[in-house]
Every structure is written in structure tokens, then in C-alpha cells.
């Protein structure tokens, strides 16, 4: 079966969400091609004999692009079954169904894609529309990045001295055990997270280093959902590739809870940590169920900086509870903490 996996957008990084299913589908005997719309065109990836087009929507931006791309996909591959999968797929089921999509898969999507291929191979006539969100554990294998654009085509990391680092992208876990009210992971995973085996992660990193990566961006919703697992991986990665740097996303709550572990990240090449601070207003943080306070944020900032790591916070600058005073306080903190 001829399959094209399409990535509309994932922050300029080479997507694990295409490379992992590509490996599993290839093992199942499919001819798999990957298309990244941040770099490639649909015309260069699709043909009239494509039998399945599966679009990966990990982000809101990717979903908006997918909606724009669907008419062109149907034009270029008119006989293909259409599937949309990933974090934002189930919450947009009715929209995608109205646009002619045949299958929507959320959660741990690889088994759903394999089941869809099996169903299409049987050719039992017109397939009914299906939508499924699975939290069944996946038997992960080493991702296949062979048909994705080279890492040099993706966003690079600019260092303070003006040099650049080629960025690879890996995931050590999927899902999240927390219930922050602003987060799109929560309604899909409902407090569950799944570990990608360390040997799979490390083999994927080895392959990307061999392909030119000098920095790895870890895409886990929270790198410290399983801190022991994360540390095993970065220790082994640093032993294999001492010059390799990396970044990760970690909750403020976890930074405060694991200061020694944060220090070890600094010793193994972590350059910066992204953290969803979201607000410096304790009332808003409580409404978002973030699990931290403004004081925790300031404490976490000192912990990270003392470890020789930069903190890259994200903020939800405007909420229904934003007041002029709280917005000015946010701007002052950004300035005073040199964020």
C-alpha cells in the first residue's frame, strides 16, 4: 500500500510523529513517504496512485494548515483514503468529517494507523467514517526518518557567539500525568503518559547525530513526568556524544521539586528549559490549576540559572481574568528578570 504521511507544522522540527509511524508502517509492508509542509509542497509528495494520506495534527497551527491543505490533497490524490491523527484530531472530529476525512485517530495513534491499513487492504467496499482515541501502549521501534527532509532544512539553534547548531527532535514520553486546565494534552490523555523505551530513544538520537544533529530538542509535554527515565537517557546520550547539547520542557513544579536533577541536566549539556509559567498572578495560576505560584516561578528561575541553564518561559498573556494591573506586573517581571 502506498501511503503519504503529512506533517503540516511542528515548530520547525523534524517530526517524531511521522518518523515513528513510518517505521511501523514500513515494517507492515507499506510503501511510506513523508511530507513536511513546512519545507515541501503537496505537489512534490502526492500522486494519483496514493492510497492513504494521513495528516498529523500535533498543534493548533498544524490543524489550521491541515484544514487549508485538505482540498488540495483530495485534488492530487482523489482515490486516497483520508486520515487525520494526533493530539488535535479528536477535538476536531466533526470539522474533519465535514471536509471528507474518513478516519480520525487520537491518543496513541500508531496502532490505529496499522488497523486502518489492514482494513483498507481488505477492500470491503465503502469504509464507514471512524473516530477513535486510543490509550493503548505502543510497541515503539526506532523511528524511520529516511523520507523526511534532512535536518539541515529545519530550524537551527543560534548560539550567543553567532554559530549555529543543527537541531534534532526526540520524544522520551507521550501524554502527561497532570491536569492543567489550559492544556490540550489533558482531554486526550486524562492523566496518563507513556514511556518510549530508552534504547529506542538513544538509537534515534544516534541516527540524528549521524545525520548532522549537534543539538536535540526533546518534545515531551513534560520531560520530568518520569525524571528517572529522562536522566537515564541524558546520561547515556552525554556519554555517547559529549559535545551534544539539548533542551527540554519541564513544569515549574518539577523544577522546584528536583533541583539536584536540574543541576545534572546542566552538567550533561542542557542549554535551556521551556516551562509553561503562563501567569505571574496567583489567582490565575490557581484557576489554571498550574500547581505553582509566582514565588515558585522565581525560585525555579534561580534554580535553573544556578545550574547554568536558561529558562524560556511561556505565558498566556490574556485570559478572561486578566486585569490591567496583572498584565503590567507580567511585563515588569519579564523586564526585571531579563526574560
KOLGU-581006 format. One line per field, with one value per residue (C-alpha): x, y, z; residue number from 1; chain. Coordinates in nm, 4 decimals. Each point is the difference from the previous one (the first is absolute). Example, Ala and Ser with C-alpha at 12.3 -4.5 7.8 and 13.67 -1.06 7.14 Angstrom:
residues 2
x <- 1.2300 0.1370 .
y <- -0.4500 0.3440 .
z <- 0.7800 -0.0660 .
num <- 1 2 .
chaine <- A A .
This chain:
residues 339
x <- 0.0000 0.1280 -0.0303 0.0948 0.0286 -0.0382 0.1311 -0.1493 0.2108 0.1934 0.2047 0.2529 0.1176 0.0208 -0.3084 0.0177 -0.3741 0.0813 0.3237 -0.1425 -0.3103 0.2120 0.2198 -0.2955 -0.1883 0.3114 0.0388 -0.3600 0.0964 -0.1189 0.1787 0.0204 0.0905 0.0178 -0.0930 0.0777 -0.1949 0.2302 0.2596 -0.1649 -0.3014 -0.2908 0.0651 0.3468 -0.1348 -0.3394 -0.1091 -0.3203 0.1006 0.0424 -0.2361 0.0082 0.0846 0.0337 0.0432 0.1664 -0.1513 0.2080 -0.0747 -0.2716 0.2076 0.0414 -0.3762 -0.0676 0.2490 -0.1529 -0.3416 0.1463 0.1891 -0.2820 -0.1626 0.3371 0.0709 -0.3318 0.0795 0.3478 -0.0946 -0.3700 -0.0126 0.1833 -0.1676 0.0472 0.1025 0.0817 0.1871 0.1658 -0.0828 -0.2347 -0.1791 -0.2761 -0.1009 -0.0605 -0.1740 -0.3141 0.1943 0.2206 -0.2945 -0.1790 0.3102 -0.0029 0.2473 -0.0697 0.1844 0.0960 0.2476 0.1001 0.2247 0.2564 -0.0719 0.2423 -0.2154 -0.2965 0.1958 0.1028 -0.3623 -0.1131 0.2525 -0.1206 -0.3577 0.0825 0.1900 -0.3102 -0.1891 -0.3397 -0.1703 -0.0708 0.1576 -0.2207 0.1331 0.1853 0.1340 0.2003 0.2176 0.2226 0.2128 0.1342 0.3764 0.2017 0.2845 0.2411 0.2759 0.2872 -0.1553 0.0515 0.1020 0.1308 -0.2729 -0.0154 0.1981 0.3543 0.0507 0.1871 -0.3293 -0.1630 0.0350 0.3483 0.1133 0.1918 0.2622 0.1145 0.3272 -0.1877 0.0621 -0.2910 -0.0879 -0.1970 -0.3024 -0.1391 -0.3301 -0.0784 -0.2719 0.0565 -0.3638 -0.3445 -0.2982 0.0151 -0.1049 -0.1162 -0.3330 0.0867 -0.3252 0.1476 0.1793 -0.1182 0.1734 -0.2371 -0.3325 0.1713 0.2359 -0.1980 0.3015 0.1803 0.3433 0.1938 0.3742 0.1972 0.2645 0.3434 0.1680 -0.2408 0.0563 0.3775 0.0100 -0.2123 0.2379 0.3021 -0.1561 -0.0670 0.3539 0.1273 -0.2256 0.1625 -0.1883 0.2057 -0.2957 -0.3079 -0.3346 -0.2068 -0.3669 -0.1604 -0.2907 0.2022 0.3509 -0.0281 -0.3240 0.2463 0.3163 0.1887 -0.0688 0.1051 0.3254 0.0900 -0.0345 0.1985 0.2787 0.0350 -0.0342 0.2710 0.2310 -0.0433 0.0055 0.1713 -0.0205 -0.3737 -0.2250 -0.3729 -0.3140 -0.3147 -0.3390 -0.0441 -0.2726 0.0904 -0.1300 0.2536 0.2891 -0.0658 -0.0441 0.3151 0.2793 0.2763 -0.1309 -0.0172 0.3649 0.0859 -0.1756 0.2314 0.2993 -0.1107 -0.0513 -0.3448 0.0053 -0.3528 -0.3249 -0.3394 -0.2630 -0.3681 0.0009 -0.3133 -0.0580 0.1575 -0.3427 -0.0634 -0.3771 0.0297 0.2523 -0.2524 -0.2768 0.2283 0.0942 0.3658 0.1353 0.2354 -0.0059 0.1821 0.2529 0.0544 0.0713 0.2626 0.1536 0.0069 0.1650 0.2845 0.0365 0.0275 0.2393 0.2204 0.0250 0.1326 -0.3230 -0.2212 -0.3721 -0.2306 -0.3454 -0.3278 -0.2900 -0.3728 0.0073 -0.3763 -0.2678 -0.3578 0.1497 0.2785 -0.0029 0.2004 0.1981 0.0881 0.1027 0.2320 0.1414 0.0769 0.1819 0.1985 0.1077 0.1048 0.2137 0.1397 0.0893 0.1486 -0.2231 .
y <- 0.0000 0.3446 0.2417 0.3642 0.1377 0.3787 0.2327 0.3499 0.1621 -0.0804 0.3029 -0.0483 -0.3366 -0.3361 -0.1810 -0.3135 -0.0295 -0.0917 -0.1904 -0.2454 -0.1080 -0.0051 -0.2669 -0.2110 0.0305 -0.0899 -0.3101 -0.0844 -0.0055 0.3462 0.2403 0.3088 0.3525 0.2938 0.3557 0.2994 0.3033 0.2372 -0.0890 -0.1929 0.0436 -0.2394 -0.0199 -0.1456 -0.2667 -0.1201 -0.1869 -0.1469 -0.3507 0.0937 -0.2260 0.1609 0.3537 0.0388 0.3527 0.0549 0.2810 0.0402 0.3706 0.2565 0.1610 -0.3384 -0.0496 0.3337 -0.0841 -0.3478 0.1553 0.2205 -0.2920 -0.2560 0.1250 -0.0141 -0.3472 -0.1286 0.1552 -0.1553 -0.3434 -0.0411 -0.3737 0.0168 -0.0699 0.3039 -0.0221 0.2668 -0.1075 0.1553 0.2104 0.2437 -0.2597 -0.1212 0.3478 0.0950 -0.3209 0.1601 0.2646 -0.2597 -0.2268 0.2889 0.0444 -0.3577 -0.1587 -0.3710 -0.0724 0.2000 -0.1505 0.1541 -0.0950 -0.2742 -0.0110 -0.2540 -0.3073 0.1844 0.0712 -0.3663 -0.1090 0.2472 -0.1400 -0.3528 0.1113 0.1716 -0.3031 -0.2140 0.2346 -0.0830 0.2804 0.3504 0.0394 0.1704 0.3101 -0.0875 0.2058 -0.1616 0.1195 -0.2780 -0.0051 -0.3446 -0.0361 0.0063 -0.2403 0.2767 -0.0687 0.2181 0.2800 0.0058 0.3497 -0.1060 0.1667 0.3218 0.3072 0.0136 0.1647 0.2852 0.1128 0.0498 0.2791 0.0301 0.1218 0.3281 0.0136 0.3174 0.0017 0.0054 -0.3652 -0.2294 -0.3513 -0.2479 -0.1104 -0.3511 -0.0850 -0.2914 -0.1059 -0.2061 -0.0034 0.0869 0.1271 0.1592 -0.0903 0.3528 0.1775 0.3650 0.1507 0.1887 -0.3019 -0.1978 -0.3174 -0.0391 -0.0834 -0.2644 -0.1696 0.0634 -0.0209 -0.2851 0.0057 -0.2617 -0.0645 -0.0446 -0.2672 0.1462 -0.2187 0.1273 0.3643 -0.0393 -0.1794 0.2793 0.2618 -0.1929 -0.0014 0.3729 0.0748 -0.2054 0.2141 0.3184 0.0921 0.1878 0.0888 -0.2046 0.1565 -0.2322 0.0332 -0.1631 0.2006 -0.0278 -0.1472 -0.0747 -0.1971 -0.2835 0.1693 -0.3275 -0.0944 0.3452 -0.0077 -0.3479 0.1261 0.3236 -0.1795 -0.2578 0.2656 0.2147 -0.3024 -0.0836 0.3569 0.2319 0.3073 -0.0427 0.2615 -0.0178 0.1715 -0.1294 0.1109 -0.0293 0.1258 0.2668 -0.2415 -0.2618 0.2468 0.0938 -0.3652 -0.1312 0.2592 -0.2632 -0.1583 0.3422 0.0518 -0.3292 0.1137 0.3004 -0.2309 -0.2190 0.2708 0.1527 0.3551 0.1109 -0.1204 0.1031 0.0292 0.0876 0.2731 0.1516 0.2742 0.1827 0.0554 -0.2608 0.0219 -0.0831 -0.2770 -0.1529 0.0167 -0.1693 -0.2662 0.0497 -0.1401 0.2938 0.3564 0.3160 -0.0652 -0.3528 0.1497 0.2353 -0.2894 -0.2181 0.2801 0.0150 -0.3811 -0.0159 0.2932 -0.1388 -0.3216 0.1991 -0.0444 0.2696 0.0015 0.0614 0.0599 0.0063 0.2190 0.0116 0.3776 0.0504 -0.2023 0.0816 0.0952 0.2281 0.3415 0.3025 -0.0205 -0.3671 0.0594 0.2840 -0.2268 -0.2635 0.2550 0.1230 -0.3537 -0.0757 0.3146 -0.0306 -0.3695 0.0665 -0.2594 .
z <- 0.0000 -0.0944 0.2934 0.0470 0.3532 0.0087 0.2702 -0.0335 0.2743 0.3182 0.1024 -0.2779 0.1316 -0.1784 0.1351 0.2121 -0.0737 -0.3615 0.0531 0.2547 -0.1997 -0.3174 0.1586 0.1137 -0.3296 -0.1977 0.2158 -0.0898 -0.3685 -0.1004 -0.2334 0.2211 -0.1028 0.2421 -0.0935 0.2219 -0.1135 0.1876 -0.2657 -0.2838 -0.2267 -0.0333 -0.3730 0.0649 0.2368 -0.1257 -0.3102 -0.1434 0.1109 0.3674 0.1937 0.3451 0.1091 0.3770 0.1373 0.3365 0.2109 0.3161 0.0388 -0.0602 -0.2748 -0.1696 0.0130 -0.1673 -0.2751 -0.0419 -0.0559 -0.2727 -0.1568 -0.0170 -0.3250 -0.1777 0.1413 -0.1361 -0.3379 -0.0230 0.1398 -0.0811 0.0751 0.3330 0.3307 0.2252 0.3647 0.2580 0.3130 0.3023 0.3040 -0.1753 -0.2132 0.2379 0.1167 -0.3659 -0.1057 -0.1406 -0.1902 -0.1680 -0.0720 -0.1742 -0.2193 -0.1263 0.2416 0.0460 0.3258 0.3086 0.2481 0.3331 0.2890 -0.0683 -0.3713 -0.1506 0.0648 -0.1471 -0.3169 -0.0261 0.0500 -0.2666 -0.2480 0.0717 -0.0568 -0.3300 -0.1235 0.0445 -0.2351 0.1436 -0.1932 0.1226 0.3434 0.2604 0.1711 0.3192 0.2890 0.2789 0.2875 0.1285 0.3141 -0.0746 0.0487 -0.3217 -0.0779 -0.1024 -0.2519 -0.1194 -0.2090 -0.3759 -0.1111 -0.3407 -0.2089 0.2040 -0.1093 0.1457 0.3397 -0.1680 -0.1555 0.3403 0.2553 0.1487 0.3400 -0.0020 0.2752 0.1817 -0.1945 -0.3320 -0.0902 -0.0746 0.1072 -0.2105 0.2018 0.0306 0.1673 0.2331 0.2417 0.3145 0.1125 -0.1333 0.1944 0.3452 0.3534 0.0847 -0.0585 -0.0739 -0.1257 -0.2956 -0.1503 -0.3071 0.1226 0.2970 -0.1748 -0.2146 0.2470 0.3235 0.2283 -0.1742 -0.1590 -0.1936 0.0016 -0.3207 0.0832 0.0659 -0.2626 -0.2648 0.1003 0.0057 -0.3357 -0.1475 0.1424 -0.1321 -0.3471 0.0138 0.1185 -0.2929 -0.2205 0.1303 0.3195 0.2577 0.2245 0.0981 0.0844 0.2202 -0.0872 0.3058 0.1475 0.3223 0.0024 0.3726 -0.0081 0.0539 0.1336 0.0446 -0.3627 -0.1222 0.1972 -0.1253 -0.3549 0.0403 0.1895 -0.2757 -0.2710 0.1606 0.0348 -0.3691 -0.1314 0.2530 -0.2258 -0.0678 0.1605 0.0589 0.1293 0.1686 0.1323 0.3793 0.2358 0.2551 0.2627 -0.1120 -0.0137 0.3635 0.1016 -0.1710 0.0386 0.0083 -0.3190 -0.1665 0.0956 -0.1688 -0.3164 -0.0034 0.0348 -0.2929 -0.2605 0.0595 -0.1367 0.0789 0.1546 -0.1294 0.2714 -0.0158 0.2641 -0.1603 0.2610 0.2949 0.1552 0.2708 -0.0478 -0.3705 0.0700 0.2392 -0.2593 -0.2547 0.2595 -0.0844 0.3258 0.0603 0.1285 -0.1006 0.2769 -0.1342 -0.3428 0.1460 0.1964 -0.3128 -0.1965 0.2541 0.0047 -0.3781 -0.0267 0.2805 -0.2050 -0.2966 -0.1959 -0.1527 0.0785 -0.2963 0.1515 -0.1874 0.1064 -0.0676 -0.0017 -0.0224 0.1776 0.1043 0.3386 -0.1225 0.1663 -0.1061 0.3235 -0.0500 -0.3619 0.1038 0.2727 -0.2646 -0.2175 0.2995 0.0911 -0.3564 0.0050 0.3516 -0.0341 -0.3471 -0.1630 .
num <- 1 2 3 4 5 6 7 8 9 10 11 12 13 14 15 16 17 18 19 20 21 22 23 24 25 26 27 28 29 30 31 32 33 34 35 36 37 38 39 40 41 42 43 44 45 46 47 48 49 50 51 52 53 54 55 56 57 58 59 60 61 62 63 64 65 66 67 68 69 70 71 72 73 74 75 76 77 78 79 80 81 82 83 84 85 86 87 88 89 90 91 92 93 94 95 96 97 98 99 100 101 102 103 104 105 106 107 108 109 110 111 112 113 114 115 116 117 118 119 120 121 122 123 124 125 126 127 128 129 130 131 132 133 134 135 136 137 138 139 140 141 142 143 144 145 146 147 148 149 150 151 152 153 154 155 156 157 158 159 160 161 162 163 164 165 166 167 168 169 170 171 172 173 174 175 176 177 178 179 180 181 182 183 184 185 186 187 188 189 190 191 192 193 194 195 196 197 198 199 200 201 202 203 204 205 206 207 208 209 210 211 212 213 214 215 216 217 218 219 220 221 222 223 224 225 226 227 228 229 230 231 232 233 234 235 236 237 238 239 240 241 242 243 244 245 246 247 248 249 250 251 252 253 254 255 256 257 258 259 260 261 262 263 264 265 266 267 268 269 270 271 272 273 274 275 276 277 278 279 280 281 282 283 284 285 286 287 288 289 290 291 292 293 294 295 296 297 298 299 300 301 302 303 304 305 306 307 308 309 310 311 312 313 314 315 316 317 318 319 320 321 322 323 324 325 326 327 328 329 330 331 332 333 334 335 336 337 338 339 .
chaine <- A A A A A A A A A A A A A A A A A A A A A A A A A A A A A A A A A A A A A A A A A A A A A A A A A A A A A A A A A A A A A A A A A A A A A A A A A A A A A A A A A A A A A A A A A A A A A A A A A A A A A A A A A A A A A A A A A A A A A A A A A A A A A A A A A A A A A A A A A A A A A A A A A A A A A A A A A A A A A A A A A A A A A A A A A A A A A A A A A A A A A A A A A A A A A A A A A A A A A A A A A A A A A A A A A A A A A A A A A A A A A A A A A A A A A A A A A A A A A A A A A A A A A A A A A A A A A A A A A A A A A A A A A A A A A A A A A A A A A A A A A A A A A A A A A A A A A A A A A A A A A A A A A A A A A A A A A A A A A A A A A A A A A A A A A A A A A A A A A A A .
